[in-house]
Amino acid sequence: MSESNEPRKIDLAEAMRQKLQQKKQQQAAANKPGFSGNQQTKTLKSQNNKKPNNQRRRTGGS
């Protein structure tokens, strides 16, 4: 009887629906004009740094 009143005992589908709803609400709040918009306009930089070519040192090139 008390199982239906406990919020912890829900099926997986219901839990996923709640998570999705939560995520949608957060995205909607983030897309409002009053929210700090400078984060959205910031360009993403690649985090891959070019590594030097060590072939000469490895092969003992002149």
mmCIF file as gemmi writes it, N, C-alpha and C atoms, coordinates in Angstrom:
data_model
loop_
_atom_site.group_PDB
_atom_site.id
_atom_site.type_symbol
_atom_site.label_atom_id
_atom_site.label_alt_id
_atom_site.label_comp_id
_atom_site.label_asym_id
_atom_site.label_entity_id
_atom_site.label_seq_id
_atom_site.pdbx_PDB_ins_code
_atom_site.Cartn_x
_atom_site.Cartn_y
_atom_site.Cartn_z
_atom_site.occupancy
_atom_site.B_iso_or_equiv
_atom_site.pdbx_formal_charge
_atom_site.auth_seq_id
_atom_site.auth_asym_id
_atom_site.pdbx_PDB_model_num
ATOM 1 N N . MET Axp A 1 ? 0.827 -1.202 0 1 0 ? 1 A 1
ATOM 2 C CA . MET Axp A 1 ? 0 0 0 1 0 ? 1 A 1
ATOM 3 C C . MET Axp A 1 ? 0.864 1.256 0 1 0 ? 1 A 1
ATOM 4 N N . SER Axp A 2 ? 1.91 1.29 0.835 1 0 ? 2 A 1
ATOM 5 C CA . SER Axp A 2 ? 2.735 2.492 0.953 1 0 ? 2 A 1
ATOM 6 C C . SER Axp A 2 ? 3.735 2.599 -0.198 1 0 ? 2 A 1
ATOM 7 N N . GLU Axp A 3 ? 3.818 1.543 -1.047 1 0 ? 3 A 1
ATOM 8 C CA . GLU Axp A 3 ? 4.786 1.562 -2.144 1 0 ? 3 A 1
ATOM 9 C C . GLU Axp A 3 ? 4.495 2.683 -3.125 1 0 ? 3 A 1
ATOM 10 N N . SER Axp A 4 ? 3.243 2.939 -3.431 1 0 ? 4 A 1
ATOM 11 C CA . SER Axp A 4 ? 2.901 3.953 -4.421 1 0 ? 4 A 1
ATOM 12 C C . SER Axp A 4 ? 3.176 5.369 -3.902 1 0 ? 4 A 1
ATOM 13 N N . ASN Axp A 5 ? 3.242 5.538 -2.587 1 0 ? 5 A 1
ATOM 14 C CA . ASN Axp A 5 ? 3.489 6.856 -2.019 1 0 ? 5 A 1
ATOM 15 C C . ASN Axp A 5 ? 4.97 7.195 -1.948 1 0 ? 5 A 1
ATOM 16 N N . GLU Axp A 6 ? 5.835 6.184 -2.04 1 0 ? 6 A 1
ATOM 17 C CA . GLU Axp A 6 ? 7.271 6.434 -1.968 1 0 ? 6 A 1
ATOM 18 C C . GLU Axp A 6 ? 7.799 6.876 -3.331 1 0 ? 6 A 1
ATOM 19 N N . PRO Axp A 7 ? 8.494 7.995 -3.38 1 0 ? 7 A 1
ATOM 20 C CA . PRO Axp A 7 ? 8.981 8.494 -4.672 1 0 ? 7 A 1
ATOM 21 C C . PRO Axp A 7 ? 10.148 7.687 -5.224 1 0 ? 7 A 1
ATOM 22 N N . ARG Axp A 8 ? 10.806 6.876 -4.416 1 0 ? 8 A 1
ATOM 23 C CA . ARG Axp A 8 ? 11.992 6.149 -4.858 1 0 ? 8 A 1
ATOM 24 C C . ARG Axp A 8 ? 11.634 4.951 -5.73 1 0 ? 8 A 1
ATOM 25 N N . LYS Axp A 9 ? 10.459 4.382 -5.546 1 0 ? 9 A 1
ATOM 26 C CA . LYS Axp A 9 ? 10.106 3.175 -6.275 1 0 ? 9 A 1
ATOM 27 C C . LYS Axp A 9 ? 9.319 3.529 -7.531 1 0 ? 9 A 1
ATOM 28 N N . ILE Axp A 10 ? 10.037 3.929 -8.596 1 0 ? 10 A 1
ATOM 29 C CA . ILE Axp A 10 ? 9.404 4.193 -9.887 1 0 ? 10 A 1
ATOM 30 C C . ILE Axp A 10 ? 10.143 3.376 -10.932 1 0 ? 10 A 1
ATOM 31 N N . ASP Axp A 11 ? 9.446 3.089 -12.027 1 0 ? 11 A 1
ATOM 32 C CA . ASP Axp A 11 ? 10.092 2.294 -13.06 1 0 ? 11 A 1
ATOM 33 C C . ASP Axp A 11 ? 11.077 3.138 -13.855 1 0 ? 11 A 1
ATOM 34 N N . LEU Axp A 12 ? 11.913 2.47 -14.604 1 0 ? 12 A 1
ATOM 35 C CA . LEU Axp A 12 ? 12.996 3.135 -15.326 1 0 ? 12 A 1
ATOM 36 C C . LEU Axp A 12 ? 12.465 4.15 -16.333 1 0 ? 12 A 1
ATOM 37 N N . ALA Axp A 13 ? 11.394 3.806 -17.023 1 0 ? 13 A 1
ATOM 38 C CA . ALA Axp A 13 ? 10.828 4.701 -18.03 1 0 ? 13 A 1
ATOM 39 C C . ALA Axp A 13 ? 10.378 6.02 -17.392 1 0 ? 13 A 1
ATOM 40 N N . GLU Axp A 14 ? 9.759 5.92 -16.254 1 0 ? 14 A 1
ATOM 41 C CA . GLU Axp A 14 ? 9.291 7.123 -15.562 1 0 ? 14 A 1
ATOM 42 C C . GLU Axp A 14 ? 10.474 7.958 -15.09 1 0 ? 14 A 1
ATOM 43 N N . ALA Axp A 15 ? 11.512 7.297 -14.603 1 0 ? 15 A 1
ATOM 44 C CA . ALA Axp A 15 ? 12.705 8.015 -14.159 1 0 ? 15 A 1
ATOM 45 C C . ALA Axp A 15 ? 13.352 8.745 -15.328 1 0 ? 15 A 1
ATOM 46 N N . MET Axp A 16 ? 13.413 8.109 -16.488 1 0 ? 16 A 1
ATOM 47 C CA . MET Axp A 16 ? 14.011 8.745 -17.667 1 0 ? 16 A 1
ATOM 48 C C . MET Axp A 16 ? 13.161 9.927 -18.121 1 0 ? 16 A 1
ATOM 49 N N . ARG Axp A 17 ? 11.837 9.789 -18.036 1 0 ? 17 A 1
ATOM 50 C CA . ARG Axp A 17 ? 10.955 10.902 -18.413 1 0 ? 17 A 1
ATOM 51 C C . ARG Axp A 17 ? 11.193 12.102 -17.514 1 0 ? 17 A 1
ATOM 52 N N . GLN Axp A 18 ? 11.356 11.845 -16.229 1 0 ? 18 A 1
ATOM 53 C CA . GLN Axp A 18 ? 11.6 12.946 -15.289 1 0 ? 18 A 1
ATOM 54 C C . GLN Axp A 18 ? 12.934 13.607 -15.568 1 0 ? 18 A 1
ATOM 55 N N . LYS Axp A 19 ? 13.962 12.815 -15.852 1 0 ? 19 A 1
ATOM 56 C CA . LYS Axp A 19 ? 15.285 13.36 -16.167 1 0 ? 19 A 1
ATOM 57 C C . LYS Axp A 19 ? 15.219 14.239 -17.414 1 0 ? 19 A 1
ATOM 58 N N . LEU Axp A 20 ? 14.502 13.745 -18.437 1 0 ? 20 A 1
ATOM 59 C CA . LEU Axp A 20 ? 14.393 14.491 -19.684 1 0 ? 20 A 1
ATOM 60 C C . LEU Axp A 20 ? 13.662 15.804 -19.465 1 0 ? 20 A 1
ATOM 61 N N . GLN Axp A 21 ? 12.612 15.76 -18.668 1 0 ? 21 A 1
ATOM 62 C CA . GLN Axp A 21 ? 11.855 16.971 -18.36 1 0 ? 21 A 1
ATOM 63 C C . GLN Axp A 21 ? 12.742 17.978 -17.628 1 0 ? 21 A 1
ATOM 64 N N . GLN Axp A 22 ? 13.533 17.484 -16.69 1 0 ? 22 A 1
ATOM 65 C CA . GLN Axp A 22 ? 14.441 18.341 -15.937 1 0 ? 22 A 1
ATOM 66 C C . GLN Axp A 22 ? 15.458 18.997 -16.875 1 0 ? 22 A 1
ATOM 67 N N . LYS Axp A 23 ? 15.986 18.209 -17.791 1 0 ? 23 A 1
ATOM 68 C CA . LYS Axp A 23 ? 16.981 18.701 -18.731 1 0 ? 23 A 1
ATOM 69 C C . LYS Axp A 23 ? 16.382 19.769 -19.638 1 0 ? 23 A 1
ATOM 70 N N . LYS Axp A 24 ? 15.156 19.547 -20.099 1 0 ? 24 A 1
ATOM 71 C CA . LYS Axp A 24 ? 14.487 20.516 -20.959 1 0 ? 24 A 1
ATOM 72 C C . LYS Axp A 24 ? 14.266 21.828 -20.228 1 0 ? 24 A 1
ATOM 73 N N . GLN Axp A 25 ? 13.891 21.74 -18.957 1 0 ? 25 A 1
ATOM 74 C CA . GLN Axp A 25 ? 13.672 22.956 -18.175 1 0 ? 25 A 1
ATOM 75 C C . GLN Axp A 25 ? 14.969 23.73 -18.004 1 0 ? 25 A 1
ATOM 76 N N . GLN Axp A 26 ? 16.066 23.033 -17.763 1 0 ? 26 A 1
ATOM 77 C CA . GLN Axp A 26 ? 17.353 23.701 -17.607 1 0 ? 26 A 1
ATOM 78 C C . GLN Axp A 26 ? 17.773 24.374 -18.903 1 0 ? 26 A 1
ATOM 79 N N . GLN Axp A 27 ? 17.546 23.709 -20.033 1 0 ? 27 A 1
ATOM 80 C CA . GLN Axp A 27 ? 17.918 24.294 -21.315 1 0 ? 27 A 1
ATOM 81 C C . GLN Axp A 27 ? 17.051 25.51 -21.616 1 0 ? 27 A 1
ATOM 82 N N . ALA Axp A 28 ? 15.766 25.433 -21.28 1 0 ? 28 A 1
ATOM 83 C CA . ALA Axp A 28 ? 14.875 26.558 -21.514 1 0 ? 28 A 1
ATOM 84 C C . ALA Axp A 28 ? 15.295 27.745 -20.663 1 0 ? 28 A 1
ATOM 85 N N . ALA Axp A 29 ? 15.724 27.484 -19.438 1 0 ? 29 A 1
ATOM 86 C CA . ALA Axp A 29 ? 16.177 28.561 -18.562 1 0 ? 29 A 1
ATOM 87 C C . ALA Axp A 29 ? 17.476 29.163 -19.085 1 0 ? 29 A 1
ATOM 88 N N . ALA Axp A 30 ? 18.327 28.33 -19.669 1 0 ? 30 A 1
ATOM 89 C CA . ALA Axp A 30 ? 19.613 28.81 -20.175 1 0 ? 30 A 1
ATOM 90 C C . ALA Axp A 30 ? 19.434 29.623 -21.457 1 0 ? 30 A 1
ATOM 91 N N . ASN Axp A 31 ? 18.352 29.369 -22.206 1 0 ? 31 A 1
ATOM 92 C CA . ASN Axp A 31 ? 18.15 30.058 -23.473 1 0 ? 31 A 1
ATOM 93 C C . ASN Axp A 31 ? 17.384 31.362 -23.317 1 0 ? 31 A 1
ATOM 94 N N . LYS Axp A 32 ? 16.988 31.703 -22.112 1 0 ? 32 A 1
ATOM 95 C CA . LYS Axp A 32 ? 16.281 32.968 -21.914 1 0 ? 32 A 1
ATOM 96 C C . LYS Axp A 32 ? 17.239 34.136 -22.148 1 0 ? 32 A 1
ATOM 97 N N . PRO Axp A 33 ? 16.735 35.239 -22.701 1 0 ? 33 A 1
ATOM 98 C CA . PRO Axp A 33 ? 17.611 36.364 -23.023 1 0 ? 33 A 1
ATOM 99 C C . PRO Axp A 33 ? 18.291 36.982 -21.808 1 0 ? 33 A 1
ATOM 100 N N . GLY Axp A 34 ? 17.669 36.94 -20.653 1 0 ? 34 A 1
ATOM 101 C CA . GLY Axp A 34 ? 18.239 37.542 -19.463 1 0 ? 34 A 1
ATOM 102 C C . GLY Axp A 34 ? 19.417 36.765 -18.915 1 0 ? 34 A 1
ATOM 103 N N . PHE Axp A 35 ? 19.546 35.514 -19.298 1 0 ? 35 A 1
ATOM 104 C CA . PHE Axp A 35 ? 20.631 34.664 -18.815 1 0 ? 35 A 1
ATOM 105 C C . PHE Axp A 35 ? 21.921 35.073 -19.501 1 0 ? 35 A 1
ATOM 106 N N . SER Axp A 36 ? 23.041 34.968 -18.814 1 0 ? 36 A 1
ATOM 107 C CA . SER Axp A 36 ? 24.319 35.443 -19.356 1 0 ? 36 A 1
ATOM 108 C C . SER Axp A 36 ? 24.569 34.835 -20.742 1 0 ? 36 A 1
ATOM 109 N N . GLY Axp A 37 ? 24.312 35.613 -21.771 1 0 ? 37 A 1
ATOM 110 C CA . GLY Axp A 37 ? 24.401 35.129 -23.141 1 0 ? 37 A 1
ATOM 111 C C . GLY Axp A 37 ? 25.805 35.063 -23.668 1 0 ? 37 A 1
ATOM 112 N N . ASN Axp A 38 ? 26.788 35.659 -22.964 1 0 ? 38 A 1
ATOM 113 C CA . ASN Axp A 38 ? 28.146 35.64 -23.475 1 0 ? 38 A 1
ATOM 114 C C . ASN Axp A 38 ? 28.724 34.226 -23.522 1 0 ? 38 A 1
ATOM 115 N N . GLN Axp A 39 ? 28.154 33.301 -22.77 1 0 ? 39 A 1
ATOM 116 C CA . GLN Axp A 39 ? 28.648 31.933 -22.788 1 0 ? 39 A 1
ATOM 117 C C . GLN Axp A 39 ? 28.278 31.248 -24.102 1 0 ? 39 A 1
ATOM 118 N N . GLN Axp A 40 ? 27.141 31.615 -24.667 1 0 ? 40 A 1
ATOM 119 C CA . GLN Axp A 40 ? 26.701 30.96 -25.889 1 0 ? 40 A 1
ATOM 120 C C . GLN Axp A 40 ? 27.468 31.484 -27.093 1 0 ? 40 A 1
ATOM 121 N N . THR Axp A 41 ? 27.909 32.741 -27.066 1 0 ? 41 A 1
ATOM 122 C CA . THR Axp A 41 ? 28.584 33.312 -28.221 1 0 ? 41 A 1
ATOM 123 C C . THR Axp A 41 ? 30.076 33.008 -28.223 1 0 ? 41 A 1
ATOM 124 N N . LYS Axp A 42 ? 30.575 32.471 -27.136 1 0 ? 42 A 1
ATOM 125 C CA . LYS Axp A 42 ? 32.004 32.168 -27.044 1 0 ? 42 A 1
ATOM 126 C C . LYS Axp A 42 ? 32.352 31.033 -28.007 1 0 ? 42 A 1
ATOM 127 N N . THR Axp A 43 ? 33.395 31.245 -28.822 1 0 ? 43 A 1
ATOM 128 C CA . THR Axp A 43 ? 33.784 30.218 -29.771 1 0 ? 43 A 1
ATOM 129 C C . THR Axp A 43 ? 34.596 29.136 -29.055 1 0 ? 43 A 1
ATOM 130 N N . LEU Axp A 44 ? 34.389 27.912 -29.492 1 0 ? 44 A 1
ATOM 131 C CA . LEU Axp A 44 ? 35.102 26.797 -28.879 1 0 ? 44 A 1
ATOM 132 C C . LEU Axp A 44 ? 36.46 26.649 -29.547 1 0 ? 44 A 1
ATOM 133 N N . LYS Axp A 45 ? 37.482 26.494 -28.724 1 0 ? 45 A 1
ATOM 134 C CA . LYS Axp A 45 ? 38.826 26.304 -29.26 1 0 ? 45 A 1
ATOM 135 C C . LYS Axp A 45 ? 39.194 24.829 -29.159 1 0 ? 45 A 1
ATOM 136 N N . SER Axp A 46 ? 39.991 24.387 -30.112 1 0 ? 46 A 1
ATOM 137 C CA . SER Axp A 46 ? 40.455 23.007 -30.072 1 0 ? 46 A 1
ATOM 138 C C . SER Axp A 46 ? 41.455 22.855 -28.938 1 0 ? 46 A 1
ATOM 139 N N . GLN Axp A 47 ? 41.368 21.773 -28.22 1 0 ? 47 A 1
ATOM 140 C CA . GLN Axp A 47 ? 42.28 21.551 -27.111 1 0 ? 47 A 1
ATOM 141 C C . GLN Axp A 47 ? 43.478 20.705 -27.545 1 0 ? 47 A 1
ATOM 142 N N . ASN Axp A 48 ? 43.538 20.383 -28.83 1 0 ? 48 A 1
ATOM 143 C CA . ASN Axp A 48 ? 44.668 19.598 -29.316 1 0 ? 48 A 1
ATOM 144 C C . ASN Axp A 48 ? 45.841 20.532 -29.587 1 0 ? 48 A 1
ATOM 145 N N . ASN Axp A 49 ? 46.922 20.338 -28.852 1 0 ? 49 A 1
ATOM 146 C CA . ASN Axp A 49 ? 48.114 21.137 -29.082 1 0 ? 49 A 1
ATOM 147 C C . ASN Axp A 49 ? 49.034 20.369 -30.013 1 0 ? 49 A 1
ATOM 148 N N . LYS Axp A 50 ? 49.632 21.099 -30.956 1 0 ? 50 A 1
ATOM 149 C CA . LYS Axp A 50 ? 50.515 20.43 -31.914 1 0 ? 50 A 1
ATOM 150 C C . LYS Axp A 50 ? 51.81 20.014 -31.22 1 0 ? 50 A 1
ATOM 151 N N . LYS Axp A 51 ? 52.142 18.764 -31.393 1 0 ? 51 A 1
ATOM 152 C CA . LYS Axp A 51 ? 53.356 18.253 -30.765 1 0 ? 51 A 1
ATOM 153 C C . LYS Axp A 51 ? 54.508 18.377 -31.756 1 0 ? 51 A 1
ATOM 154 N N . PRO Axp A 52 ? 55.705 18.661 -31.273 1 0 ? 52 A 1
ATOM 155 C CA . PRO Axp A 52 ? 56.844 18.787 -32.185 1 0 ? 52 A 1
ATOM 156 C C . PRO Axp A 52 ? 57.205 17.438 -32.812 1 0 ? 52 A 1
ATOM 157 N N . ASN Axp A 53 ? 57.768 17.5 -34.007 1 0 ? 53 A 1
ATOM 158 C CA . ASN Axp A 53 ? 58.167 16.277 -34.698 1 0 ? 53 A 1
ATOM 159 C C . ASN Axp A 53 ? 59.542 15.86 -34.184 1 0 ? 53 A 1
ATOM 160 N N . ASN Axp A 54 ? 59.606 14.74 -33.492 1 0 ? 54 A 1
ATOM 161 C CA . ASN Axp A 54 ? 60.86 14.289 -32.879 1 0 ? 54 A 1
ATOM 162 C C . ASN Axp A 54 ? 61.576 13.26 -33.737 1 0 ? 54 A 1
ATOM 163 N N . GLN Axp A 55 ? 61.198 13.135 -35.002 1 0 ? 55 A 1
ATOM 164 C CA . GLN Axp A 55 ? 61.784 12.082 -35.818 1 0 ? 55 A 1
ATOM 165 C C . GLN Axp A 55 ? 63.282 12.266 -35.996 1 0 ? 55 A 1
ATOM 166 N N . ARG Axp A 56 ? 63.715 13.494 -36.153 1 0 ? 56 A 1
ATOM 167 C CA . ARG Axp A 56 ? 65.153 13.748 -36.326 1 0 ? 56 A 1
ATOM 168 C C . ARG Axp A 56 ? 65.929 13.304 -35.1 1 0 ? 56 A 1
ATOM 169 N N . ARG Axp A 57 ? 65.397 13.665 -33.939 1 0 ? 57 A 1
ATOM 170 C CA . ARG Axp A 57 ? 66.127 13.296 -32.715 1 0 ? 57 A 1
ATOM 171 C C . ARG Axp A 57 ? 66.13 11.78 -32.523 1 0 ? 57 A 1
ATOM 172 N N . ARG Axp A 58 ? 64.997 11.136 -32.845 1 0 ? 58 A 1
ATOM 173 C CA . ARG Axp A 58 ? 64.902 9.688 -32.654 1 0 ? 58 A 1
ATOM 174 C C . ARG Axp A 58 ? 65.842 8.936 -33.586 1 0 ? 58 A 1
ATOM 175 N N . THR Axp A 59 ? 65.885 9.365 -34.845 1 0 ? 59 A 1
ATOM 176 C CA . THR Axp A 59 ? 66.676 8.623 -35.836 1 0 ? 59 A 1
ATOM 177 C C . THR Axp A 59 ? 68.107 9.111 -35.888 1 0 ? 59 A 1
ATOM 178 N N . GLY Axp A 60 ? 68.439 10.159 -35.126 1 0 ? 60 A 1
ATOM 179 C CA . GLY Axp A 60 ? 69.805 10.681 -35.133 1 0 ? 60 A 1
ATOM 180 C C . GLY Axp A 60 ? 70.141 11.357 -36.443 1 0 ? 60 A 1
ATOM 181 N N . GLY Axp A 61 ? 69.133 12.021 -37.042 1 0 ? 61 A 1
ATOM 182 C CA . GLY Axp A 61 ? 69.377 12.709 -38.3 1 0 ? 61 A 1
ATOM 183 C C . GLY Axp A 61 ? 70.353 13.859 -38.154 1 0 ? 61 A 1
ATOM 184 N N . SER Axp A 62 ? 71.057 14.182 -39.227 1 0 ? 62 A 1
ATOM 185 C CA . SER Axp A 62 ? 72.099 15.211 -39.156 1 0 ? 62 A 1
ATOM 186 C C . SER Axp A 62 ? 71.526 16.614 -39.238 1 0 ? 62 A 1
